[in-house]
Amino acid sequence: MNLEAEKRRVEDALAAERNLAIDKDSLLERSKKRELELEEEVAALHGDLDTLDSQLDRASNCKKRAKTNTKLFVRHLTKRLSISSILRANSKSGRADERIL
C-alpha cells in the first residue's frame, strides 16, 4: 500500500507539473500575441506621427507665406493710402487755386 500511495503522489506531482507547463505555455503564447498586437499599434502610431509631422510642416509653411503676404499687403496699402492722401491734398490745393483765379 505504501508503494501505491507513493506512486499516486508522484503521478499527482507529475500531473501538476504538466498542468503548470501547459499554463506557462498558454501564458507565453498570449503574451507573444499581445506583444505582436502592440508592435503593430506602435507601427501604426509611427505612421500617424509621420503624417502629422508632414501636415505640421505644410501648415507652418502656409503660415509663413500668409505672414509674408500680409506684410506685403499692408505695405502696399500704406503706400496707396499715402499716395491717396497726397492726391487729395493736391486736389484741394488745386481747387483753392482755381477759386483764386
Number of C-alpha atoms within 10 A of each C-alpha: 6 7 8 9 10 11 12 12 12 12 12 12 12 12 12 12 12 12 12 12 12 12 12 12 12 12 12 12 12 12 12 12 12 12 12 12 12 12 12 12 12 12 12 12 12 12 12 12 12 12 12 12 12 12 12 12 12 12 12 12 12 12 12 12 12 12 12 12 12 12 12 12 12 12 12 12 12 12 12 12 12 12 12 12 12 12 12 12 12 12 12 12 12 12 12 11 10 9 8 7 6
